[in-house]
Amino acid sequence: PFIFFRKCKTPRKPCIKKASHAEKDPVGVYCRIRPLGAENEECCVEMISNSTIQLHAPDGLKANRNGEFKETQYSFKKVFGINTTQMELFEEVAKPLVEDLIQCKNGLLFTYGVTGSGKTFTMTGSPGEGGLLPRSLDMLFNSIGPLQAKRFVFKPDDKNGIDIQNDIDALLERQKRDAQPTVPKTPSSRQKADPEFADMISPQEACKAENVDEDCCYSILVSYVEVYNNYIYDLLEDAPFDPIRPKAPQSKILREDQNHNMYVAGCTEVEVKSTEEAFEVFWKGQKKRRIANTQLNRESSRSHSVFTLKLIQAPLDADGDHILQDKNQVNVSQLCLVDLAGSERTSRTRAEGSRLREAGNINQSLMTLRTCIEVLRENQMCGTNKMVPYRDSKVTHLFKNYFDGEGKVKMIVCVNPKADDYEETMLVMRFAEMTQEVEVARPVDRPICGLAAGRRQKNQAFRDELSRRLADRGAPGNAYDPALLNQLIESFPPLPPCELVDPGDDQTLPRLIEVLERRHRIRQLMAEQFNKTANMLNSVVQQFDGQLGVKENLIQDQQSKLCERDKVITNQKTEIERLEKKSKTLEYKIDILQKTTNMYENDKHSLERELEARAQKLQQELVERRRMEQRMQGMVTDTKLKWEKECERRVNAKQLEMQNKLWVKDEKLKQLKAIVSESSSSSSADRPQKPERPSRDRDRHYGQKRSASPSPLPPAREINPVHRRSHSAGGEKWVDHKPSSNVDLGTVMQPIIPNAIQVSSPSEKALSKCHKYVLRHQELASDGEIATKLIKGNVFRTRSGGQAVEFTDVEMLRQECPSAPSRKRRSGSAETPDNVEDQENWVWSIFFFQNTV
């Protein structure tokens, strides 16, 4: 069998998958309100409570559809008013992030808001009022200052990792860096900081983190970059300056390390050992940051700045003497402090050219951040799995790991309460409200190693004890010091010459013995004197020890009393601070309530005035209404009396008119009868005298003889119809109104109206085209026949543009069959039936077509 080996790549380090059931915390969103620039400026933001603000629409803004201005409220984790100090803001927001940084947890803190809302002041601060960044540095160095490793023991590589060097390599590296003139070295003695940062933090405001692991060595690396026009630039890069041909700074790219963390490739990371040195590095990059003067802000940030604090910690070995040379035991945590550029409207800033391009890129990156937050919120609340567009912007791509659960995320929303920024502030509030609903996985604690705790303290205690014992052992040896020995020898009697030349010399040795004996006696005397002095000194020392013990006991008692008093003072100070805060809160609430009361009082006064005005107006309207009612009653009474008289007059006139008509009708009937009788007789009789007006009894008698319905007609004979020219004929146009309810009579003689428009119901369109109007009206006559009336009138145009008809004439048409016997003939006539019938029909035809009015 053969075994084949295939060449393959080294497998990538697997990513640590986060458990889906891991605990999550919402993004901490805080709000800070900056003071107004002028006292008479209109304010649109009001702080309701420690966690709620309310936005009021300014006076010049358009109302909504109902004509009202809607006041909106927004809630945050905490709201900081205009009287909030930088220290209070740091204690609440940034201090927990620094403590998590020391406990190997990452953190992200960024400021967000419109331009000129105080973001840079919140992050950087000013002399005497240090911002979040310098206070974070001060707390970090105060906590780990004596536990820092020597410079260059931790060395960053090019892949977002850290290498460990031993003491010799670190020493060589320091010497090498010190020898390079181009690279600025950090001096051993503290130099004076820049004026902007000299008095930023007072010693009373210094703070320190608790629970710092003393069995580790620490080192801090800082980097400072900016995102300008969606390009990343290194603000700490020492590029050679060419005054003849200056080169533009080179942009950096983002890369992903083996743990899938994003970092800026080739970014300068400076190791700092003190707060002052870190300030100097920060100020060096701050001078290179791009700022410009706009219509809304004198020093407007034109880029997003990212200041990164990278804390490296490695455990000591088992002896607690040196750093453990194990790269896997090195832990790196970082805190990113981001100052986002403010969103702005070009219509207000009047930006042009490069400023317009900068504003567009700033707004685009902030819009991408908002889109990412919206997608994250939708994925978490709706359970979707949409792709978050981190890569659309360098800012969101750089902080991708934080939103995926690599550390805590906090945001400070800076608000300018002036009325000009109301619409932009509304957008910022909506984004902040949406960001609070996004949850980030809580970082877990990562243990460094399994060595015993307290190694550094034990090693230090061992060294102190060894030094003390060596000092105790070295005390007797001090008597053999050459200087003291020479001084002691000189105090003894000088030795005589001891050279023996002659064996029989008996004087040299006795003299030497005598001198030595004398020296011996002097030595004994000195020893006795030394012992006496030592005993005396011991007694004095013992006495001093006793006094010292008494004094120490007294001091301990005083210290215990002092500690108790300090505790009491501390408690009293705490109580005073609490009461002061409570007093400030109550004063602020009182101010708010006073403002609210004043506002309500003003509204009450205005409503009372409006109510009084409306009551007066209502009273006037009631008085006017009563006057009008009295006037109308008088007019109605007058009109009623007038119309009663007019109706009585018209009734009397109509009665008289009808009587006259009836009399004329009777006269004509008598005349016709006389004519008929004269034509039928052979001899003409004398014309009768003018008859008197018949009485109403006769008419009533005749009316009773007439039939209520016409008699049946015999079949009509066909005759040539001879049409009579109607009075309606003329050159004008007519509207011939013939209702649909009229009956077609089929009579021989019908009225012919030329140029007529026949309609069943009159309309304005038809009337506007004609000059005359005629209405065909049918009714039942007294003899039972159907009579047709032609009611005529003139058409004229009214002032309002319509048409009106003025009636001027009435024609009445009646029908009768020529072949039917006349019911008007009397029984005593002498004419023949045929002649009388023809003559009577002719006469009736003439009469019935006459004008009756």
C-alpha positions in Angstrom: 0.0 0.0 0.0 1.1 3.5 -0.7 0.5 6.5 1.5 0.1 9.8 -0.3 0.8 13.1 1.4 -0.9 16.2 0.1 0.6 19.6 0.8 -1.9 21.9 2.5 -2.0 25.2 4.4 -1.7 25.5 8.1 -5.2 25.5 9.5 -6.5 28.9 10.7 -6.9 29.3 14.4 -10.6 28.6 15.1 -12.7 31.5 16.3 -14.1 31.3 19.8 -17.8 31.0 19.2 -20.0 32.9 21.7 -22.8 30.9 23.3 -26.2 32.0 22.2 -27.4 31.9 25.8 -24.7 34.3 26.9 -25.9 37.2 29.1 -26.4 40.5 27.3 -26.4 44.1 28.4 -28.1 47.0 26.5 -25.9 49.7 25.1 -25.5 52.4 27.8 -26.8 55.7 26.4 -26.3 58.9 28.4 -27.4 62.4 27.6 -25.5 65.6 28.4 -27.0 69.1 28.0 -24.6 71.9 27.4 -25.4 75.4 28.6 -26.9 78.0 26.2 -24.5 80.5 24.6 -26.6 83.5 25.6 -29.2 84.0 28.3 -31.8 85.5 26.0 -31.5 82.5 23.6 -34.6 80.3 23.1 -34.4 76.9 24.7 -36.1 73.8 23.2 -34.8 71.1 25.7 -36.0 70.7 29.2 -34.7 68.2 31.8 -37.7 66.5 33.4 -35.8 64.0 35.7 -32.5 62.3 36.0 -33.4 60.0 33.1 -35.9 62.0 31.0 -35.7 65.1 28.8 -38.5 66.9 27.0 -38.3 68.7 23.6 -40.4 71.8 23.0 -41.0 73.0 19.4 -39.7 76.5 18.9 -42.1 79.4 18.1 -41.1 79.7 14.4 -41.6 76.0 13.5 -44.6 74.9 11.5 -47.4 73.2 13.4 -48.6 69.7 12.7 -51.8 68.8 10.9 -54.0 69.6 13.9 -52.3 73.0 14.3 -50.6 72.0 17.6 -47.0 71.4 18.6 -46.4 68.0 20.0 -44.0 67.8 22.9 -41.9 64.7 22.9 -40.0 63.0 25.8 -37.0 60.7 25.6 -35.5 58.5 28.3 -31.8 57.6 28.9 -29.8 55.7 31.4 -29.0 59.0 33.0 -29.3 62.6 32.0 -26.6 65.2 33.0 -27.8 68.8 33.2 -26.0 72.0 32.5 -24.5 72.1 36.0 -22.9 68.7 35.8 -19.1 68.7 36.3 -16.6 66.6 34.3 -15.8 64.6 37.5 -19.4 63.6 38.0 -19.7 62.5 34.3 -16.4 60.5 34.6 -17.5 58.8 37.8 -20.7 57.6 36.2 -19.7 56.8 32.6 -15.9 56.3 32.1 -14.7 55.0 35.5 -16.4 51.6 35.2 -14.9 51.2 31.7 -11.4 51.8 33.1 -12.0 49.3 35.9 -13.1 46.7 33.3 -10.0 47.5 31.3 -7.8 46.6 34.3 -9.9 43.4 34.6 -9.0 42.4 31.0 -12.3 43.6 29.4 -12.6 45.8 26.3 -14.6 48.9 26.2 -15.9 51.5 23.7 -17.0 55.0 24.6 -18.0 57.5 21.9 -19.7 60.9 21.9 -22.5 61.6 19.4 -24.5 64.8 18.5 -24.8 67.7 16.2 -22.0 70.1 15.5 -21.3 72.5 18.4 -23.1 70.4 21.0 -19.9 69.9 23.2 -18.6 66.5 22.1 -14.9 67.4 22.0 -15.2 69.3 25.4 -16.8 66.2 26.9 -14.0 63.9 25.6 -11.0 66.2 26.0 -12.0 69.0 28.3 -10.2 72.3 29.0 -7.6 73.6 31.5 -9.1 73.1 35.0 -11.9 70.9 33.6 -10.3 67.7 32.2 -12.5 65.6 30.1 -13.0 61.8 30.0 -9.8 61.0 28.2 -7.3 62.7 30.6 -9.2 61.4 33.6 -9.1 57.9 32.3 -5.4 58.1 31.7 -4.8 59.5 35.2 -6.9 56.8 36.9 -5.1 54.1 34.9 -1.6 55.2 35.8 -2.6 55.8 39.5 -3.8 52.2 39.7 -0.9 50.4 38.0 2.0 52.9 38.4 4.3 50.9 40.7 3.4 47.6 38.8 4.6 48.7 35.4 7.2 46.6 33.5 10.3 48.2 32.1 10.1 49.8 28.7 10.3 47.5 25.7 9.7 44.3 27.7 6.4 44.1 25.7 6.9 44.7 22.0 4.0 44.9 19.6 4.3 42.9 16.4 2.8 43.7 13.0 -0.3 41.5 13.4 -2.0 43.0 16.4 -0.1 40.7 18.8 2.4 41.2 21.6 5.9 39.7 22.0 7.8 39.3 25.3 11.5 40.2 25.6 13.8 39.4 28.5 15.6 42.1 30.4 18.7 42.0 28.3 16.8 42.4 25.0 14.7 45.1 26.5 17.9 47.0 27.6 19.4 46.6 24.2 16.2 47.9 22.6 16.2 50.9 24.9 19.8 51.7 24.1 19.1 51.4 20.4 16.0 53.7 20.7 18.0 56.2 22.7 20.7 56.3 20.1 18.3 57.1 17.3 18.0 60.9 16.9 14.9 60.8 14.8 12.7 58.9 17.3 11.8 61.1 20.3 12.6 59.3 23.5 10.7 59.7 26.7 12.9 61.5 29.3 13.6 59.9 32.6 12.7 63.1 34.5 9.2 64.4 34.2 9.0 67.3 31.7 6.5 70.1 31.8 3.3 69.2 29.9 1.6 71.4 27.4 -0.2 74.4 28.8 -3.6 73.0 27.7 -3.1 70.0 30.0 -1.0 71.4 32.8 -3.8 72.1 35.2 -6.5 69.7 33.8 -6.8 67.5 36.8 -6.4 68.7 40.4 -4.8 66.3 42.9 -8.0 66.2 44.9 -9.8 64.7 41.9 -7.3 61.9 41.4 -8.9 58.4 41.7 -7.6 54.9 41.7 -9.1 51.5 40.8 -9.5 48.7 43.4 -8.8 45.0 43.1 -5.6 45.4 40.9 -3.8 42.1 40.5 -0.3 42.8 42.0 1.1 39.5 40.7 1.2 40.9 37.1 3.3 43.4 35.3 1.6 46.0 33.2 2.4 48.2 30.2 0.3 50.7 28.3 0.4 51.4 24.6 -1.5 54.3 23.1 -2.5 55.0 19.4 -4.3 57.9 17.9 -6.0 57.8 14.4 -8.6 59.8 12.6 -11.2 58.9 10.0 -11.2 61.7 7.4 -13.3 61.4 4.3 -13.7 57.7 5.0 -9.8 57.3 5.1 -7.8 56.4 8.2 -4.8 58.5 9.0 -2.2 57.9 11.8 -1.9 61.1 13.9 1.3 59.8 15.7 3.3 58.9 12.7 6.6 60.7 12.4 6.8 61.3 8.7 9.9 63.2 7.4 9.0 66.8 6.6 10.2 68.1 3.3 9.7 71.9 3.1 10.3 71.9 -0.7 8.0 69.1 -1.7 5.7 68.2 1.2 4.0 64.9 0.9 0.4 64.2 1.9 0.0 61.7 4.8 -0.5 58.1 3.8 -3.8 56.5 4.7 -3.9 53.2 6.6 -6.0 50.1 6.0 -8.0 47.9 8.2 -7.1 44.2 8.7 -8.4 41.3 10.7 -6.1 39.4 13.1 -6.1 35.6 13.8 -8.8 36.2 16.5 -11.1 38.0 14.0 -10.5 41.4 15.6 -10.2 44.5 13.5 -7.1 46.7 13.7 -5.4 49.5 11.8 -2.4 48.0 10.0 0.9 50.0 10.4 -0.5 52.2 13.1 2.0 53.7 15.5 1.7 52.4 19.1 3.7 54.4 21.7 4.5 52.9 25.1 3.9 55.5 27.8 4.9 55.3 31.5 3.1 58.3 33.1 0.1 60.5 32.7 2.1 63.4 31.6 3.8 61.4 28.9 0.5 60.1 27.6 -0.8 63.7 27.5 2.2 64.7 25.5 1.5 61.9 23.0 -2.2 62.8 22.8 -1.5 66.5 22.3 1.1 65.6 19.6 -1.7 63.9 17.6 -4.3 66.5 18.5 -2.3 69.1 16.8 -2.5 67.1 13.5 -6.2 66.6 13.7 -8.3 68.3 11.1 -10.5 71.1 12.4 -12.1 74.1 10.6 -14.1 77.2 11.2 -17.8 77.0 10.2 -20.8 79.1 10.5 -22.0 77.0 13.5 -18.7 76.2 15.3 -15.5 78.1 15.5 -13.4 74.9 15.9 -15.5 72.2 14.2 -14.0 68.7 14.0 -13.8 67.6 10.4 -13.0 63.9 11.2 -13.8 61.1 13.6 -10.9 60.7 16.1 -10.1 57.4 17.9 -7.7 57.3 20.9 -7.0 53.7 21.9 -5.6 52.7 25.3 -4.1 49.2 25.0 -3.3 47.6 28.4 -0.9 44.6 28.4 -0.5 42.5 31.4 1.5 39.3 32.0 1.9 37.3 35.2 5.1 37.0 37.2 6.8 33.6 37.6 6.5 31.4 40.6 9.2 33.3 42.4 7.5 36.6 41.8 10.7 38.0 40.5 10.5 38.1 36.7 7.8 38.1 34.0 6.6 34.7 32.9 8.1 34.2 29.4 4.9 32.6 27.9 3.3 34.5 25.1 0.0 32.6 25.6 -0.3 34.0 29.1 -0.1 37.7 27.9 -3.5 39.4 28.1 -4.3 42.5 26.0 -7.4 44.6 26.6 -8.2 48.0 25.1 -10.4 51.0 25.6 -11.4 53.1 22.6 -12.4 56.7 23.2 -14.1 58.1 20.1 -14.9 61.7 19.3 -17.4 61.5 16.4 -17.7 64.6 14.2 -21.0 66.3 14.4 -23.7 66.0 11.9 -24.6 69.2 10.1 -26.7 70.7 7.4 -25.0 72.5 4.6 -27.9 74.9 4.3 -26.9 76.2 7.8 -23.1 75.9 7.7 -23.0 77.3 4.1 -20.1 74.9 3.4 -18.4 75.0 0.0 -15.6 73.1 -1.7 -13.7 70.8 0.6 -15.9 71.7 3.6 -18.9 70.5 1.6 -17.2 67.2 0.8 -16.2 66.8 4.4 -19.7 67.4 5.6 -21.0 64.9 3.1 -18.6 62.2 4.3 -19.3 62.9 7.9 -23.1 62.6 7.4 -22.6 59.5 5.3 -20.6 57.7 8.0 -23.1 58.7 10.7 -25.9 57.4 8.5 -24.1 54.1 8.1 -23.7 53.8 11.9 -27.4 54.4 12.2 -28.2 51.8 9.6 -26.0 49.2 11.4 -27.8 49.9 14.7 -31.2 49.6 13.0 -30.2 46.2 11.5 -28.8 44.9 14.8 -32.0 46.0 16.6 -34.2 44.3 14.0 -32.1 41.1 14.1 -32.4 41.0 17.9 -36.1 41.9 18.2 -37.5 40.1 15.2 -35.2 37.1 15.1 -34.0 37.8 11.6 -30.5 37.3 10.3 -29.9 40.2 8.1 -26.3 41.2 7.2 -25.1 44.2 9.1 -23.4 46.7 6.7 -20.3 47.3 8.8 -18.0 47.6 5.7 -19.9 50.6 4.3 -17.9 52.9 6.5 -14.5 52.7 8.1 -15.9 53.8 11.5 -18.4 50.9 11.8 -15.9 48.4 10.3 -13.3 49.3 12.9 -15.7 48.8 15.8 -17.4 45.7 14.4 -16.1 43.5 17.2 -17.6 45.6 20.0 -21.1 45.3 18.6 -20.5 41.6 18.2 -19.8 41.1 21.9 -16.1 41.9 22.4 -16.7 44.5 25.2 -19.0 47.1 26.7 -20.4 49.9 24.5 -21.4 53.3 25.9 -22.5 56.4 24.1 -22.9 60.0 25.4 -25.4 62.0 23.4 -24.4 65.7 23.6 -27.3 68.1 23.1 -27.3 71.8 22.4 -30.6 73.2 23.8 -30.9 76.2 21.5 -34.0 76.3 19.2 -32.0 76.5 16.0 -30.8 72.9 16.4 -34.3 71.5 17.2 -34.8 69.4 14.0 -31.3 68.0 14.2 -31.7 67.3 17.9 -34.9 65.4 17.1 -33.0 63.0 14.7 -30.3 62.5 17.3 -32.9 61.7 20.0 -34.5 59.1 17.7 -31.2 57.5 17.0 -30.3 57.4 20.8 -33.7 55.9 21.6 -33.1 53.1 19.0 -29.5 52.5 20.2 -30.7 51.7 23.7 -32.7 48.7 22.4 -29.5 47.0 21.0 -28.0 44.5 23.3 -24.3 43.5 23.4 -23.0 40.2 24.9 -21.4 40.7 28.3 -17.6 40.0 28.3 -16.5 37.1 30.5 -13.7 37.1 32.9 -10.4 35.6 31.5 -8.0 34.1 34.1 -4.4 34.7 33.4 -2.7 31.7 35.0 -2.9 29.2 37.8 0.0 30.3 39.9 -0.4 31.1 43.6 -1.5 34.6 44.5 0.6 37.1 46.4 3.9 36.1 44.8 5.1 39.7 44.5 4.4 40.6 48.1 6.1 37.4 49.4 9.1 38.1 47.3 9.3 41.7 48.5 8.9 40.6 52.1 11.7 38.1 51.6 14.0 40.7 50.2 13.3 43.1 53.0 14.0 40.5 55.6 17.2 39.4 53.9 18.4 43.0 53.8 17.7 43.4 57.5 19.5 40.3 58.4 22.5 41.2 56.3 22.5 44.5 58.0 22.4 42.9 61.4 25.2 40.6 60.5 27.3 43.3 59.0 27.2 45.5 62.2 30.1 43.8 64.1 32.3 43.9 61.1 32.1 47.6 61.2 34.6 47.5 64.1 37.2 46.1 61.7 36.9 49.0 59.5 40.5 50.2 58.6 39.9 53.8 59.5 38.6 52.9 63.0 41.4 50.3 63.4 44.1 52.9 62.6 42.6 55.4 65.0 42.5 52.8 67.7 46.1 51.8 67.1 47.3 55.4 67.2 45.7 55.8 70.7 47.9 53.0 72.1 51.6 53.7 73.4 54.1 53.3 70.6 56.0 50.1 70.4 59.8 50.3 71.1 62.3 49.0 68.5 62.0 45.2 68.5 65.0 44.3 66.3 67.3 41.7 68.1 71.0 42.0 66.9 72.8 40.5 69.8 71.7 37.1 71.3 72.8 38.4 74.7 70.5 41.5 74.5 68.5 41.5 77.7 66.8 45.0 77.3 64.8 44.8 74.1 62.5 42.0 75.2 61.8 43.4 78.7 60.9 46.8 77.1 58.6 45.1 74.6 57.0 43.1 77.4 56.5 46.2 79.4 54.9 48.1 76.5 52.6 45.2 75.7 51.6 44.9 79.3 50.8 48.6 79.4 48.8 48.3 76.2 47.0 45.4 77.7 46.1 47.4 80.8 44.9 50.2 78.5 42.8 47.8 76.6 41.3 46.4 79.7 40.5 49.9 80.9 39.0 50.7 77.5 37.0 47.5 77.6 35.7 48.3 81.1 34.9 51.8 80.0 33.2 50.4 76.9 31.2 48.0 79.0 30.1 50.7 81.4 29.2 53.0 78.5 27.4 50.1 76.8 25.5 49.3 80.0 24.7 52.9 80.5 23.6 53.2 76.9 21.5 50.0 77.2 19.8 51.4 80.2 19.2 54.7 78.4 18.0 52.7 75.4 15.7 50.7 77.5 14.4 53.8 79.1 13.9 55.3 75.7 12.2 52.1 74.7 9.9 52.3 77.6 9.1 55.9 76.8 8.8 55.0 73.2 6.4 52.2 74.0 4.3 54.6 76.1 4.4 57.1 73.3 3.6 54.5 70.8 0.6 53.4 72.8 -0.4 57.0 73.2 0.0 57.5 69.4 -2.0 54.3 68.7 -4.7 55.6 71.0 -4.6 58.9 69.3 -4.5 57.3 65.9 -7.5 55.1 66.7 -9.4 58.2 67.9 -8.2 60.0 64.8 -9.4 57.2 62.6 -12.8 57.2 64.4 -13.0 61.0 63.8 -11.9 60.5 60.2 -14.7 58.0 59.8 -17.1 60.4 61.4 -15.8 63.2 59.2 -16.0 61.0 56.1 -19.6 60.0 57.0 -20.4 63.6 57.6 -18.8 64.6 54.3 -20.7 61.8 52.6 -23.9 63.0 54.2 -23.1 66.6 53.3 -22.5 65.6 49.7 -25.6 63.6 49.6 -27.6 66.4 51.1 -25.9 68.9 48.7 -26.8 66.7 45.7 -30.3 66.3 47.1 -30.5 70.0 47.6 -29.3 70.7 44.1 -31.8 68.1 42.8 -34.6 69.7 44.8 -33.6 73.2 43.6 -33.5 72.0 40.1 -36.9 70.4 40.6 -38.2 73.6 42.2 -36.9 75.6 39.2 -38.7 73.2 36.9 -41.9 73.3 38.9 -41.6 77.1 39.1 -41.2 77.3 35.3 -44.1 74.9 34.9 -46.2 76.9 37.3 -45.3 80.2 35.5 -46.2 78.6 32.2 -49.5 77.3 33.5 -50.2 80.7 35.1 -49.6 82.4 31.8 -51.8 79.8 30.1 -54.5 80.4 32.8 -54.3 84.2 32.4 -54.5 83.9 28.6 -57.4 81.5 28.8 -59.2 83.8 31.3 -58.7 86.7 29.0 -59.9 84.7 26.0 -62.9 83.5 28.1 -63.8 87.1 29.0 -63.4 88.2 25.5 -65.7 85.4 24.3 -68.2 86.1 27.0 -68.3 89.8 26.0 -68.7 88.8 22.4 -71.4 86.3 23.3 -73.3 89.0 25.3 -73.0 91.4 22.4 -74.3 88.7 20.0 -77.2 88.1 22.4 -78.1 91.8 22.5 -77.8 92.0 18.7 -79.9 88.9 18.3 -82.7 90.4 20.5 -82.5 93.6 18.5 -82.7 91.6 15.3 -85.6 89.6 16.6 -87.5 92.7 17.5 -86.7 94.3 14.2 -87.7 91.1 12.3 -91.0 90.9 14.3 -91.8 94.4 13.3 -90.9 93.7 9.7 -93.0 90.5 9.7 -96.0 92.4 11.2 -95.7 95.1 8.6 -95.2 92.7 5.8 -98.1 90.6 7.0 -100.4 93.6 7.0 -99.1 94.7 3.7 -99.7 91.4 2.0 -103.1 91.0 3.6 -104.1 94.3 2.0 -102.5 93.3 -1.3 -104.2 89.9 -1.3 -107.5 91.5 -0.6 -107.0 94.0 -3.4 -105.9 91.3 -5.8 -108.9 89.1 -4.9 -111.3 91.9 -5.5 -109.6 92.8 -8.7 -109.6 89.1 -9.8 -113.3 88.8 -9.0 -114.1 91.9 -11.0 -111.9 90.7 -13.9 -113.6 87.3 -13.9 -117.1 88.9 -13.8 -116.1 91.1 -16.7 -114.8 88.1 -18.7 -117.9 86.2 -18.0 -120.1 89.1 -19.1 -118.0 89.5 -22.3 -118.3 85.8 -23.0 -122.1 85.9 -22.5 -122.3 88.9 -24.9 -120.3 87.1 -27.6 -122.4 84.0 -27.2 -125.5 86.0 -27.7 -124.1 87.8 -30.7 -123.1 84.4 -32.2 -126.5 83.0 -31.6 -128.1 86.1 -33.2 -125.8 85.8 -36.2 -126.6 82.1 -36.6 -130.4 82.8 -36.4 -130.1 85.7 -38.9 -128.3 83.6 -41.5 -130.7 80.7 -41.2 -133.9 82.7 -41.6 -135.0 83.8 -45.1 -135.9 87.2 -44.0 -133.6 89.1 -41.8 -135.0 90.5 -38.7 -134.0 93.7 -37.0 -130.8 93.6 -35.0 -131.6 93.2 -31.4 -130.7 95.9 -29.0 -127.7 95.6 -26.8 -128.5 93.1 -24.2 -128.1 93.8 -20.6 -125.5 92.0 -18.5 -126.9 88.6 -17.7 -127.4 87.7 -14.1 -125.4 85.0 -12.3 -128.6 82.9 -11.9 -128.8 82.5 -15.7 -125.2 81.4 -16.0 -125.7 79.0 -13.2 -128.8 77.7 -15.0 -126.9 77.2 -18.2 -124.1 75.6 -16.4 -126.4 73.0 -14.9 -127.7 72.0 -18.4 -124.2 71.3 -19.8 -122.8 67.8 -19.7 -119.8 66.9 -17.6 -118.3 64.7 -20.3 -118.2 65.0 -24.1 -120.6 63.0 -26.2 -119.2 60.2 -28.4 -118.0 61.5 -31.8 -119.0 59.9 -35.1 -116.3 59.0 -37.5 -114.7 62.2 -38.9 -114.8 62.9 -42.6 -111.5 63.4 -44.4 -111.2 67.0 -45.4 -108.3 69.1 -46.5 -106.8 70.6 -43.4 -106.5 74.3 -43.7 -104.0 75.6 -41.1 -104.5 78.9 -39.5 -101.4 80.9 -38.9 -100.9 81.1 -35.2 -100.1 84.3 -33.4 -96.9 82.6 -32.3 -95.3 82.7 -35.7 -92.6 85.2 -36.1 -88.9 85.6 -36.8 -87.8 84.8 -33.3 -86.7 81.4 -31.9 -89.2 79.7 -29.6 -88.9 77.1 -26.9 -92.0 74.9 -27.4 -92.6 73.3 -24.0 -95.0 70.4 -24.4 -95.2 68.3 -21.2 -95.1 64.6 -21.6 -98.5 64.3 -19.8 -100.4 66.1 -22.6 -102.9 64.1 -24.8 -102.5 64.0 -28.6 -105.9 65.4 -29.7 -105.6 64.9 -33.4 -107.6 68.0 -34.3 -107.6 69.6 -37.7 -106.2 72.9 -36.8 -103.0 72.8 -34.8 -100.7 75.8 -34.0 -97.5 75.8 -36.1 -94.4 77.5 -34.5 -91.4 77.8 -36.8 -87.8 78.0 -35.4 -89.0 76.2 -32.3 -87.1 73.8 -30.0 -89.5 71.3 -28.7 -88.8 70.2 -25.1 -90.7 68.1 -22.5 -89.1 70.1 -19.6 -87.5 73.5 -19.9 -83.7 73.8 -19.4 -81.3 76.7 -19.1 -79.4 75.5 -22.2 -82.6 75.6 -24.3 -83.7 79.0 -22.9 -80.3 80.5 -23.6 -80.7 79.8 -27.4 -84.2 81.3 -27.8 -86.1 84.6 -27.3 -89.6 83.4 -26.8 -91.3 80.7 -24.7 -94.6 78.9 -25.1 -96.2 76.3 -22.8 -98.9 73.9 -24.1 -101.2 73.4 -21.1 -104.3 71.1 -21.3 -107.3 71.3 -19.0 -110.9 70.2 -18.9 -113.3 72.9 -20.0 -116.7 73.5 -18.4 -118.5 71.7 -21.3 -116.4 68.6 -20.8 -114.1 69.1 -23.7 -110.3 69.3 -23.4 -109.0 72.8 -23.9 -105.4 73.7 -24.7 -103.8 76.9 -23.5 -100.8 78.4 -25.2 -99.1 80.5 -22.4 -96.4 82.8 -24.1 -93.6 84.8 -22.7 -90.3 86.6 -23.4 -87.0 85.1 -22.4 -84.4 87.5 -20.9 -81.0 87.1 -19.2 -80.7 87.8 -15.4 -77.9 89.6 -13.6 -76.6 86.3 -12.1 -76.1 84.8 -15.6 -79.3 82.6 -15.6 -82.5 82.8 -17.8 -85.9 84.1 -16.8 -89.3 84.1 -18.6 -91.8 87.0 -18.4 -95.3 85.8 -19.4 -97.2 88.2 -21.8 -100.0 86.4 -23.5 -102.3 83.3 -23.3 -104.1 81.6 -26.2 -106.9 79.1 -25.6 -107.6 76.4 -28.2 -110.7 74.2 -28.1 -111.7 71.2 -30.3 -115.0 70.3 -32.0 -115.9 67.8 -34.6 -117.4 69.4 -37.7 -119.8 66.4 -38.3 -121.2 66.3 -34.8 -124.5 68.0 -34.1 -124.3 71.2 -32.1 -125.4 71.1 -28.6 -125.8 74.9 -28.5 -128.7 75.0 -30.9 -132.1 75.8 -29.6 -135.1 73.6 -30.4 -137.2 76.5 -31.8 -134.9 77.4 -34.7 -136.2 77.3 -38.3 -133.0 76.5 -40.2 -132.3 73.1 -41.8 -130.0 70.9 -39.8 -127.2 70.7 -42.4 -127.0 74.5 -43.1 -127.2 75.3 -39.4 -124.6 72.7 -38.7 -122.1 74.0 -41.2 -122.5 77.6 -40.3 -122.3 76.9 -36.6 -119.1 74.9 -36.9 -117.5 77.7 -38.9 -118.5 80.2 -36.3 -117.2 78.1 -33.5 -113.9 77.6 -35.3 -113.5 81.4 -35.6 -114.4 82.0 -32.0 -112.2 79.4 -30.5 -109.0 80.7 -32.2 -109.5 84.2 -31.0 -107.2 85.8 -28.5 -108.9 85.6 -25.1 -106.6 87.8 -23.1 
